[in-house]
Amino acid sequence: MASINGNEWKAALKSPEEFKSYMTKYFQENKELTGNYETPSYYEYYTVTLDSKEGLVVTLKTGLNQPASSLPFKDVEHLSIEEFRQLILNKKFEDQSETLTDVFTKMMASEPKSRLHKGGKR
């Protein structure tokens, strides 16, 4: 499984055409794109896969990092590559200095299956 350069990822995000090309190449070499964001109070796990129509399937699992919390919430969305790019560019977290771009960039800078943890344990 090829490692993807985080700087290439950030550069591709600047253009719809470059991002589509980048994601197409990424999914030729990798089965899925994963990343997560976690604080001591909650977490968000993202798994992105290519669907058969050249779009993406984004699975988001969220939950609270507390013993008495309810089960995690899971949402599955079918997005175009451009809709996914817009999600990445516009998603905000509790820690405003952290973005979804950062979540995936850090993942790509290491191993494709790695996870980013900010704070709590999971």
BELJOBEL-V374046 format. One record per residue. N is the residue number from 1. RES is the residue in three letters. PHI is phi in degrees with one decimal (* if undefined). PSI is psi in radians with two decimals (999 if undefined). Layout:
# BELJOBEL-V374046
n:res:phi:psi
N:RES:PHI:PSI
N:RES:PHI:PSI
This chain:
# BELJOBEL-V374046
n:res:phi:psi
1:MET:*:2.19
2:ALA:-76.9:2.50
3:SER:-86.5:2.44
4:ILE:-108.0:2.43
5:ASN:-75.6:2.20
6:GLY:-63.1:-0.54
7:ASN:-68.9:-0.63
8:GLU:-63.9:-0.70
9:TRP:-58.9:-0.88
10:LYS:-63.1:-0.70
11:ALA:-65.2:-0.70
12:ALA:-65.1:-0.54
13:LEU:-63.2:-0.32
14:LYS:-74.6:-0.32
15:SER:-136.6:2.32
16:PRO:-57.4:-0.71
17:GLU:-68.3:-0.79
18:GLU:-64.6:-0.66
19:PHE:-67.7:-0.72
20:LYS:-61.5:-0.76
21:SER:-63.1:-0.76
22:TYR:-61.4:-0.83
23:MET:-66.7:-0.66
24:THR:-60.7:-0.80
25:LYS:-64.3:-0.74
26:TYR:-57.3:-0.82
27:PHE:-77.5:-0.20
28:GLN:-73.0:-0.48
29:GLU:-105.5:-0.28
30:ASN:-137.0:2.55
31:LYS:-76.0:-0.66
32:GLU:-150.6:2.85
33:LEU:-117.2:2.19
34:THR:-126.1:2.72
35:GLY:-171.3:2.79
36:ASN:-150.5:2.86
37:TYR:-129.9:2.33
38:GLU:-144.0:2.37
39:THR:-120.5:3.05
40:PRO:-61.2:-0.38
41:SER:-98.3:-0.54
42:TYR:-153.2:2.97
43:TYR:-141.4:2.75
44:GLU:-137.3:2.16
45:TYR:-112.5:2.29
46:TYR:-115.6:2.35
47:THR:-131.0:2.21
48:VAL:-120.8:2.27
49:THR:-131.0:2.79
50:LEU:-83.5:2.34
51:ASP:-98.5:3.04
52:SER:-70.7:-0.18
53:LYS:-103.5:0.34
54:GLU:71.9:0.17
55:GLY:-98.4:-2.91
56:LEU:-125.3:2.63
57:VAL:-111.4:2.06
58:VAL:-109.3:2.08
59:THR:-106.4:2.17
60:LEU:-117.6:2.20
61:LYS:-118.0:2.16
62:THR:-125.1:2.69
63:GLY:-169.6:3.04
64:LEU:-100.7:2.46
65:ASN:-88.9:1.04
66:GLN:-139.2:2.44
67:PRO:-55.9:-0.68
68:ALA:-93.0:0.27
69:SER:-77.6:2.78
70:SER:-72.8:2.99
71:LEU:-58.9:2.74
72:PRO:-61.7:2.65
73:PHE:-95.3:2.32
74:LYS:-120.6:2.30
75:ASP:-129.7:2.38
76:VAL:-120.9:2.19
77:GLU:-123.8:2.48
78:HIS:-102.1:2.04
79:LEU:-125.3:2.64
80:SER:-73.5:2.89
81:ILE:-61.9:-0.66
82:GLU:-68.7:-0.67
83:GLU:-63.2:-0.66
84:PHE:-65.4:-0.73
85:ARG:-59.6:-0.76
86:GLN:-65.0:-0.68
87:LEU:-60.0:-0.81
88:ILE:-61.2:-0.76
89:LEU:-70.6:-0.46
90:ASN:-112.0:-0.14
91:LYS:-69.3:2.33
92:LYS:-118.7:2.57
93:PHE:-115.2:3.02
94:GLU:-54.3:-0.78
95:ASP:-85.8:1.77
96:GLN:-62.7:-0.26
97:SER:-81.1:-0.19
98:GLU:-104.4:2.35
99:THR:-125.2:2.90
100:LEU:-65.3:-0.53
101:THR:-57.9:-0.80
102:ASP:-63.1:-0.72
103:VAL:-56.6:-0.88
104:PHE:-75.8:-0.56
105:THR:-62.7:-0.80
106:LYS:-64.2:-0.65
107:MET:-63.6:-0.77
108:MET:-71.4:-0.47
109:ALA:-71.1:-0.33
110:SER:-111.3:-2.13
111:GLU:-98.9:2.57
112:PRO:-57.0:-0.41
113:LYS:-98.6:0.04
114:SER:-72.0:2.84
115:ARG:-124.8:2.56
116:LEU:-98.1:2.20
117:HIS:-117.2:2.22
118:LYS:-116.0:1.68
119:GLY:100.8:-1.79
120:GLY:-61.8:3.07
121:LYS:-106.8:2.51
122:ARG:-143.2:999
